[in-house]
């Protein structure tokens, strides 16, 4: 059976799509707030100390990830991108920013679930690249 054909139980498919849609909504909103220049986001990135350009880059990556996670062939790669962003967010909350790192950790774990669910497609992509 080709790697792109995945036959899962209907409840598995529904659960995975629910997680993907939730991640897309959260990351689209967060990335949009960064682009819009929401005062809390501006202040957050000022506190981090990397400059406002980093807010725009992070916002662009989040919005891109939000769209790509809804494309089945690219959702695994998108989840990898979003996991990397959430590692950075968790570290920022642990060492620089006030407040809890729990939301970033939860988003990291949900993105990790998508990576796990899409592991065969990811493997096929990485093997095909070599």
N, CA and C atoms as a LAMMPS dump frame, in Angstrom:
ITEM: TIMESTEP
0
ITEM: NUMBER OF ATOMS
390
ITEM: BOX BOUNDS ff ff ff
-5.0000000000000000e+02 5.0000000000000000e+02
-5.0000000000000000e+02 5.0000000000000000e+02
-5.0000000000000000e+02 5.0000000000000000e+02
ITEM: ATOMS id mol type element x y z
1 1 1 N 0.851 -1.178 0
2 1 2 C 0 0 0
3 1 3 C 0.897 1.242 0
4 2 1 N 0.638 2.186 -0.89
5 2 2 C 1.423 3.431 -0.898
6 2 3 C 1.262 4.193 0.407
7 3 1 N 2.287 4.928 0.746
8 3 2 C 2.304 5.661 2.006
9 3 3 C 1.199 6.721 2.052
10 4 1 N 0.823 7.267 0.913
11 4 2 C -0.174 8.34 0.906
12 4 3 C -1.582 7.83 1.17
13 5 1 N -1.795 6.518 1.059
14 5 2 C -3.114 5.976 1.351
15 5 3 C -3.169 5.565 2.816
16 6 1 N -3.987 6.242 3.564
17 6 2 C -4.122 5.94 4.978
18 6 3 C -5.576 5.595 5.241
19 7 1 N -5.801 4.419 5.78
20 7 2 C -7.15 3.988 6.096
21 7 3 C -7.29 3.959 7.614
22 8 1 N -7.947 4.964 8.15
23 8 2 C -8.116 5.07 9.596
24 8 3 C -9.596 4.93 9.934
25 9 1 N -9.826 4.586 11.174
26 9 2 C -11.206 4.534 11.644
27 9 3 C -11.809 5.927 11.562
28 10 1 N -13.109 6.019 11.28
29 10 2 C -13.74 7.34 11.143
30 10 3 C -13.523 8.242 12.356
31 11 1 N -13.557 7.686 13.557
32 11 2 C -13.371 8.538 14.739
33 11 3 C -11.951 9.074 14.818
34 12 1 N -10.968 8.298 14.327
35 12 2 C -9.591 8.792 14.286
36 12 3 C -9.476 9.974 13.342
37 13 1 N -10.109 9.858 12.194
38 13 2 C -10.074 10.93 11.205
39 13 3 C -10.757 12.179 11.74
40 14 1 N -11.897 12.019 12.37
41 14 2 C -12.628 13.163 12.933
42 14 3 C -11.809 13.828 14.036
43 15 1 N -11.215 13.033 14.897
44 15 2 C -10.399 13.585 15.987
45 15 3 C -9.192 14.341 15.442
46 16 1 N -8.523 13.767 14.445
47 16 2 C -7.349 14.421 13.868
48 16 3 C -7.734 15.739 13.207
49 17 1 N -8.829 15.73 12.448
50 17 2 C -9.268 16.976 11.802
51 17 3 C -9.709 18.012 12.827
52 18 1 N -10.275 17.579 13.926
53 18 2 C -10.66 18.513 14.989
54 18 3 C -9.422 19.194 15.56
55 19 1 N -8.376 18.423 15.802
56 19 2 C -7.125 18.994 16.312
57 19 3 C -6.514 19.939 15.284
58 20 1 N -6.504 19.543 14.007
59 20 2 C -5.935 20.387 12.96
60 20 3 C -6.683 21.711 12.83
61 21 1 N -8.002 21.654 12.843
62 21 2 C -8.807 22.882 12.72
63 21 3 C -8.598 23.775 13.94
64 22 1 N -8.531 23.176 15.131
65 22 2 C -8.297 23.974 16.345
66 22 3 C -6.923 24.644 16.288
67 23 1 N -5.908 23.899 15.873
68 23 2 C -4.571 24.486 15.748
69 23 3 C -4.551 25.599 14.708
70 24 1 N -5.225 25.375 13.59
71 24 2 C -5.275 26.401 12.547
72 24 3 C -5.926 27.671 13.08
73 25 1 N -7.023 27.523 13.81
74 25 2 C -7.717 28.696 14.348
75 25 3 C -6.844 29.453 15.347
76 26 1 N -6.206 28.732 16.245
77 26 2 C -5.385 29.37 17.273
78 26 3 C -4.184 30.072 16.647
79 27 1 N -3.49 29.385 15.736
80 27 2 C -2.3 29.982 15.148
81 27 3 C -2.639 31.108 14.172
82 28 1 N -3.772 31.009 13.492
83 28 2 C -4.183 32.111 12.624
84 28 3 C -4.497 33.347 13.47
85 29 1 N -5.185 33.155 14.588
86 29 2 C -5.507 34.281 15.473
87 29 3 C -4.244 34.884 16.089
88 30 1 N -3.352 34.03 16.561
89 30 2 C -2.123 34.525 17.191
90 30 3 C -1.225 35.221 16.171
91 31 1 N -1.073 34.621 14.999
92 31 2 C -0.261 35.24 13.962
93 31 3 C -0.873 36.538 13.473
94 32 1 N -2.199 36.565 13.346
95 32 2 C -2.89 37.789 12.946
96 32 3 C -2.706 38.907 13.954
97 33 1 N -2.742 38.566 15.237
98 33 2 C -2.53 39.574 16.285
99 33 3 C -1.121 40.156 16.204
100 34 1 N -0.17 39.32 15.845
101 34 2 C 1.206 39.808 15.696
102 34 3 C 1.316 40.757 14.504
103 35 1 N 0.684 40.398 13.384
104 35 2 C 0.704 41.272 12.205
105 35 3 C -0.04 42.58 12.457
106 36 1 N -1.18 42.464 13.113
107 36 2 C -2.019 43.634 13.365
108 36 3 C -1.328 44.624 14.295
109 37 1 N -0.429 44.13 15.099
110 37 2 C 0.288 45 16.03
111 37 3 C -0.484 45.196 17.321
112 38 1 N -1.195 44.159 17.743
113 38 2 C -1.928 44.197 19.008
114 38 3 C -0.956 44.619 20.104
115 39 1 N -1.327 45.604 20.924
116 39 2 C -0.395 46.161 21.908
117 39 3 C 0.275 45.118 22.819
118 40 1 N -0.465 44.096 23.221
119 40 2 C 0.133 43.055 24.059
120 40 3 C 1.243 42.309 23.345
121 41 1 N 1.057 42.072 22.054
122 41 2 C 2.09 41.387 21.265
123 41 3 C 3.317 42.276 21.08
124 42 1 N 3.077 43.55 20.816
125 42 2 C 4.197 44.483 20.655
126 42 3 C 5.014 44.517 21.938
127 43 1 N 4.331 44.596 23.067
128 43 2 C 5.007 44.635 24.369
129 43 3 C 5.764 43.329 24.638
130 44 1 N 5.141 42.205 24.29
131 44 2 C 5.78 40.907 24.496
132 44 3 C 7.099 40.812 23.741
133 45 1 N 7.082 41.213 22.486
134 45 2 C 8.301 41.107 21.684
135 45 3 C 9.321 42.167 22.068
136 46 1 N 8.85 43.269 22.63
137 46 2 C 9.781 44.266 23.177
138 46 3 C 10.499 43.681 24.395
139 47 1 N 9.754 42.959 25.219
140 47 2 C 10.322 42.322 26.409
141 47 3 C 11.328 41.242 26.024
142 48 1 N 11.013 40.483 24.98
143 48 2 C 11.935 39.437 24.532
144 48 3 C 13.262 40.053 24.108
145 49 1 N 13.206 41.229 23.482
146 49 2 C 14.419 41.953 23.15
147 49 3 C 15.007 41.672 21.778
148 50 1 N 14.298 40.956 20.931
149 50 2 C 14.819 40.677 19.598
150 50 3 C 14.338 41.672 18.554
151 51 1 N 13.493 42.575 18.92
152 51 2 C 13.002 43.574 17.98
153 51 3 C 11.658 43.196 17.388
154 52 1 N 11.018 44.199 16.808
155 52 2 C 9.679 43.976 16.256
156 52 3 C 9.725 43.178 14.954
157 53 1 N 10.84 43.131 14.268
158 53 2 C 10.95 42.302 13.066
159 53 3 C 10.664 40.848 13.413
160 54 1 N 11.073 40.421 14.619
161 54 2 C 10.859 39.043 15.044
162 54 3 C 9.376 38.752 15.245
163 55 1 N 8.617 39.772 15.65
164 55 2 C 7.158 39.63 15.782
165 55 3 C 6.549 39.339 14.411
166 56 1 N 6.995 40.061 13.388
167 56 2 C 6.468 39.841 12.046
168 56 3 C 6.85 38.463 11.494
169 57 1 N 8.083 38.052 11.727
170 57 2 C 8.525 36.734 11.261
171 57 3 C 7.723 35.635 11.957
172 58 1 N 7.574 35.761 13.268
173 58 2 C 6.811 34.764 14.02
174 58 3 C 5.364 34.736 13.553
175 59 1 N 4.769 35.898 13.358
176 59 2 C 3.396 35.968 12.861
177 59 3 C 3.254 35.323 11.497
178 60 1 N 4.206 35.579 10.612
179 60 2 C 4.162 34.984 9.269
180 60 3 C 4.267 33.461 9.343
181 61 1 N 5.15 32.967 10.2
182 61 2 C 5.298 31.516 10.354
183 61 3 C 4.037 30.897 10.944
184 62 1 N 3.422 31.566 11.905
185 62 2 C 2.208 31.032 12.515
186 62 3 C 1.048 31 11.525
187 63 1 N 0.866 32.07 10.765
188 63 2 C -0.223 32.1 9.779
189 63 3 C 0.032 31.066 8.678
190 64 1 N 1.273 30.95 8.238
191 64 2 C 1.62 29.941 7.233
192 64 3 C 1.329 28.542 7.764
193 65 1 N 1.756 28.285 8.99
194 65 2 C 1.488 26.987 9.603
195 65 3 C 0.008 26.711 9.752
196 66 1 N -0.766 27.749 10.063
197 66 2 C -2.215 27.593 10.219
198 66 3 C -2.862 27.149 8.913
199 67 1 N -2.422 27.708 7.804
200 67 2 C -2.986 27.313 6.512
201 67 3 C -2.499 25.935 6.074
202 68 1 N -1.212 25.686 6.227
203 68 2 C -0.639 24.429 5.739
204 68 3 C -1.1 23.213 6.526
205 69 1 N -1.466 23.394 7.786
206 69 2 C -1.89 22.239 8.582
207 69 3 C -3.218 21.672 8.086
208 70 1 N -3.93 22.453 7.29
209 70 2 C -5.208 21.994 6.74
210 70 3 C -5.047 21.293 5.395
211 71 1 N -3.835 21.254 4.865
212 71 2 C -3.551 20.55 3.61
213 71 3 C -2.945 19.198 3.982
214 72 1 N -3.676 18.103 3.752
215 72 2 C -3.216 16.797 4.236
216 72 3 C -1.78 16.447 3.877
217 73 1 N -1.348 16.726 2.666
218 73 2 C 0.01 16.355 2.259
219 73 3 C 1.072 17.167 2.987
220 74 1 N 0.712 18.337 3.524
221 74 2 C 1.68 19.218 4.18
222 74 3 C 1.452 19.386 5.674
223 75 1 N 0.439 18.743 6.204
224 75 2 C 0.105 18.97 7.615
225 75 3 C 1.196 18.488 8.565
226 76 1 N 1.897 17.437 8.217
227 76 2 C 2.994 16.974 9.073
228 76 3 C 4.134 17.976 9.132
229 77 1 N 4.515 18.508 7.973
230 77 2 C 5.561 19.53 7.944
231 77 3 C 5.125 20.775 8.693
232 78 1 N 3.873 21.15 8.516
233 78 2 C 3.35 22.311 9.219
234 78 3 C 3.386 22.093 10.727
235 79 1 N 3.022 20.898 11.159
236 79 2 C 3.047 20.593 12.591
237 79 3 C 4.478 20.653 13.135
238 80 1 N 5.458 20.227 12.328
239 80 2 C 6.867 20.357 12.744
240 80 3 C 7.238 21.821 12.933
241 81 1 N 6.825 22.659 12
242 81 2 C 7.077 24.098 12.1
243 81 3 C 6.438 24.663 13.363
244 82 1 N 5.179 24.311 13.594
245 82 2 C 4.463 24.844 14.754
246 82 3 C 5.073 24.344 16.067
247 83 1 N 5.565 23.107 16.085
248 83 2 C 6.254 22.594 17.28
249 83 3 C 7.501 23.417 17.575
250 84 1 N 8.255 23.741 16.541
251 84 2 C 9.463 24.554 16.738
252 84 3 C 9.111 25.936 17.283
253 85 1 N 8.057 26.526 16.761
254 85 2 C 7.616 27.829 17.261
255 85 3 C 7.225 27.721 18.731
256 86 1 N 6.538 26.641 19.097
257 86 2 C 6.093 26.488 20.484
258 86 3 C 7.241 26.158 21.425
259 87 1 N 8.299 25.544 20.934
260 87 2 C 9.5 25.358 21.765
261 87 3 C 10.068 26.725 22.113
262 88 1 N 10.168 27.594 21.1
263 88 2 C 10.646 28.953 21.35
264 88 3 C 9.748 29.718 22.298
265 89 1 N 8.43 29.575 22.121
266 89 2 C 7.488 30.272 22.999
267 89 3 C 7.595 29.76 24.437
268 90 1 N 7.749 28.463 24.595
269 90 2 C 7.881 27.891 25.938
270 90 3 C 9.15 28.403 26.614
271 91 1 N 10.252 28.391 25.874
272 91 2 C 11.506 28.889 26.44
273 91 3 C 11.41 30.366 26.797
274 92 1 N 10.754 31.147 25.943
275 92 2 C 10.58 32.577 26.229
276 92 3 C 9.77 32.776 27.499
277 93 1 N 8.717 31.977 27.675
278 93 2 C 7.896 32.115 28.879
279 93 3 C 8.618 31.609 30.125
280 94 1 N 9.462 30.63 29.974
281 94 2 C 10.179 30.107 31.139
282 94 3 C 11.301 31.032 31.6
283 95 1 N 11.975 31.699 30.649
284 95 2 C 13.182 32.436 31.006
285 95 3 C 13.096 33.948 30.856
286 96 1 N 12.149 34.465 30.081
287 96 2 C 12.126 35.9 29.816
288 96 3 C 10.787 36.54 30.17
289 97 1 N 9.711 35.939 29.751
290 97 2 C 8.391 36.551 29.879
291 97 3 C 7.695 36.143 31.17
292 98 1 N 6.899 37.039 31.711
293 98 2 C 6.07 36.644 32.849
294 98 3 C 4.886 35.818 32.341
295 99 1 N 4.271 35.111 33.217
296 99 2 C 3.097 34.333 32.833
297 99 3 C 3.422 32.87 32.643
298 100 1 N 2.38 32.139 32.347
299 100 2 C 2.471 30.691 32.263
300 100 3 C 2.934 30.233 30.877
301 101 1 N 3.679 29.153 30.863
302 101 2 C 4.086 28.537 29.602
303 101 3 C 3.151 27.394 29.211
304 102 1 N 2.113 27.152 30.01
305 102 2 C 1.203 26.033 29.764
306 102 3 C 0.52 26.115 28.39
307 103 1 N -0.003 27.283 27.956
308 103 2 C -0.619 27.305 26.622
309 103 3 C 0.345 26.895 25.51
310 104 1 N 1.583 27.336 25.579
311 104 2 C 2.567 26.959 24.568
312 104 3 C 2.855 25.463 24.62
313 105 1 N 2.9 24.908 25.809
314 105 2 C 3.154 23.473 25.955
315 105 3 C 1.984 22.67 25.401
316 106 1 N 0.761 23.112 25.661
317 106 2 C -0.42 22.418 25.13
318 106 3 C -0.423 22.463 23.605
319 107 1 N -0.124 23.618 23.026
320 107 2 C -0.072 23.721 21.568
321 107 3 C 1.057 22.867 20.993
322 108 1 N 2.171 22.789 21.709
323 108 2 C 3.269 21.911 21.306
324 108 3 C 2.798 20.458 21.274
325 109 1 N 2.09 20.04 22.318
326 109 2 C 1.624 18.656 22.397
327 109 3 C 0.596 18.349 21.311
328 110 1 N -0.316 19.284 21.039
329 110 2 C -1.302 19.067 19.975
330 110 3 C -0.616 18.984 18.611
331 111 1 N 0.368 19.834 18.386
332 111 2 C 1.129 19.765 17.139
333 111 3 C 1.882 18.44 17.05
334 112 1 N 2.396 17.986 18.169
335 112 2 C 3.07 16.693 18.216
336 112 3 C 2.136 15.542 17.878
337 113 1 N 0.879 15.658 18.28
338 113 2 C -0.109 14.634 17.923
339 113 3 C -0.289 14.57 16.407
340 114 1 N -0.303 15.724 15.763
341 114 2 C -0.436 15.751 14.304
342 114 3 C 0.806 15.139 13.655
343 115 1 N 1.981 15.455 14.187
344 115 2 C 3.211 14.853 13.659
345 115 3 C 3.126 13.331 13.763
346 116 1 N 2.696 12.837 14.908
347 116 2 C 2.59 11.394 15.101
348 116 3 C 1.595 10.79 14.123
349 117 1 N 0.454 11.442 13.952
350 117 2 C -0.566 10.921 13.045
351 117 3 C -0.102 10.944 11.59
352 118 1 N 0.745 11.887 11.245
353 118 2 C 1.222 12.048 9.862
354 118 3 C 2.628 11.495 9.658
355 119 1 N 3.102 10.668 10.58
356 119 2 C 4.484 10.206 10.545
357 119 3 C 4.831 9.449 9.268
358 120 1 N 3.883 8.708 8.705
359 120 2 C 4.186 7.963 7.476
360 120 3 C 4.405 8.908 6.307
361 121 1 N 3.573 9.932 6.211
362 121 2 C 3.755 10.927 5.14
363 121 3 C 5.063 11.689 5.328
364 122 1 N 5.369 12.048 6.572
365 122 2 C 6.629 12.746 6.835
366 122 3 C 7.82 11.877 6.458
367 123 1 N 7.78 10.628 6.831
368 123 2 C 8.862 9.707 6.492
369 123 3 C 9.027 9.629 4.977
370 124 1 N 7.913 9.51 4.277
371 124 2 C 7.959 9.427 2.818
372 124 3 C 8.546 10.709 2.224
373 125 1 N 8.206 11.862 2.783
374 125 2 C 8.751 13.118 2.292
375 125 3 C 10.263 13.198 2.503
376 126 1 N 10.712 12.783 3.687
377 126 2 C 12.138 12.868 3.98
378 126 3 C 12.937 11.818 3.208
379 127 1 N 12.372 10.651 2.998
380 127 2 C 13.069 9.618 2.222
381 127 3 C 13.125 10.039 0.755
382 128 1 N 12.06 10.612 0.246
383 128 2 C 12.033 11.054 -1.152
384 128 3 C 13.018 12.194 -1.384
385 129 1 N 13.256 13 -0.348
386 129 2 C 14.176 14.136 -0.479
387 129 3 C 15.629 13.686 -0.56
388 130 1 N 15.919 12.496 -0.057
389 130 2 C 17.312 12.018 -0.045
390 130 3 C 17.603 11.18 -1.209
